[in-house]
Amino acid sequence: MLHKLRRYESQNVTYIAPDGSWPIVWERARGVHVWDADGNKYLDLTAAFGVAAAGHANARVVRAGQRQMGQLLHAMGDVHPHALKAELARELSRLTFERWATSFQTRNSNRKASSYPEHRAKTIFCNSGFEAVESALKTAMLATGKPDVIAFTGGYHGTGYGALNTTQRAHFRSPFIRQLREFGRFVPFPDAQSERAAVKEPETTVERIEVQIQKMFRQSNVGAILVEPVQVRGGINIPPNSFVPMLRRLCDQHQAVLILDEIYTGLGRTGKWFACEHWATPPDLICLGKALTGGFPLSACVGRADLMDAAWPPTKGEAIHTSTFLGHPVGCAMALEQIKEIRARKLVQRSAELGPVLLSALQSTCESPGKISLGKRHMNPSRSIRAETTTLSTRGLGLLAGLEFCFPDGKPATARALEINQRMLRRGFILLPEGEQSNVLSFTPPLTITRSQIHAVTCALAEVIEELPCD
């Protein structure tokens, strides 16, 4: 199969190691497990890029898709709609802005009511995550008339030409830089590493970033701030608690639109329905995808109804922004069932409960390989320990965790991280390297993972670390 793929797929897509050690060919998946074409079984610690939040091939979600395929396989996007598109739009309104209007204001009774969304939400359905981001960028442009967007170093918002203007990593941008409008204005993201550097004054990093953003508002025609509340592909970077509220305050001050890219962090991944809930801070627009359907290509840009209505004119039969598969009926059916499953199985609470267990196990693994504690002790969001001459840092929020490999001078220990990643695959555990230098092993398992499965992966990780000393 890999020989055929190498022959007929663009050579820039799938990396195939010359020795055949990478990749495996997936044959089937269920729950937290994947089987390859040779019949080998793996524990998936990626949830297939965070998609399988309720487990791979969740039976209820699959049946919902099958029923819909038998009844209505395709509708006509923005022309002749189907009922489930309206049902899902209503459900997303209830799950986001309608719920936040009550819960955020209750938690922050000292803030003005105008700081919180008071109306229902409206949605633009899309197919992939970057399309949801581009829908949000268009909304902000129409609403404010200002083209520039503040984004963050290390951020990843997709590789479409619109989103690429706000994706900072040179690997994705450099080949196409001459074709980009370059309306993105980048400032540093206050990640765990910079927070550790300023551990005695943790707020100073955020204060410096605020000064830079204020300067950009003065000097550029900025209409929006786009940010991942937790950077996932950037290396599981968790900001200080004051960061997201600061962005909300600056957007209010400058009449700009706050766009949260929660394509990876949404729908329970961080121990809340949405990561912004950790800071009780509502966006103006939120981008969703990945776990939304559990496996069907569907994403959404969800925004305050008043903002959406002010930005987008009523259609007269030809929408400004559209797509053949907009709000696909199968995707809508699966998304509605996926949300029901997350709610019924209490997977958001499960993520919140097992997140500290995962962090504790990872830290114990690094400190004393082979001796892993699964106790429910409190964990700091970011903690560094040393294994010989390589520094290992663990950080996480809910069932979203990262193990970073660096040398004492701070340089990324990429080769070691990748070697451990491959050795874990040979032992039957699927992980992903993240960060611009691929030196952070990420853990984003299905939210259905058990304590014993966490124990199994961290035991294996401890043995691999012992096999490959970080010296």
Secondary structure, 3 states (H helix, E strand, C coil): CHHHHHHHCCCCCCCCCCCCCCCCCEEEEEECEEEECCCCEEEECCHHHHCCCCCECCHHHHHHHHHHHHHCCCCECCCECCHHHHHHHHHHHHHHHHHHHHHHHHHCCCCCHHHCCCCCEEEEEECCHHHHHHHHHHHHHHHHCCCEEEEECCCCCCCCHHHHCCCCCHHHHHHHHHHCCCCEEEECCCCHHHHHHCCCCCHHHHHHHHHHHHHHHHHCCEEEEEECCCECCCCCECCCCCHHHHHHHHHHHHCCEEEEECCCCCCCCCCCCCHHHHHCCCCCEEEECHHHCCCCCCEEEEEEHHHHHHHCCCCCCCCCCCCCCCCCHHHHHHHHHHHHHHHHCCHHHHHHHHHHHHHHHHHHHHHCCCCCCCCCCCCCCEEEEEECCEEEEEEECCCCEEEEEECCCCCECHHHHHHHHHHHHHCCEECEEECCCCCEEEECCCCCCCHHHHHHHHHHHHHHHHHCCCC
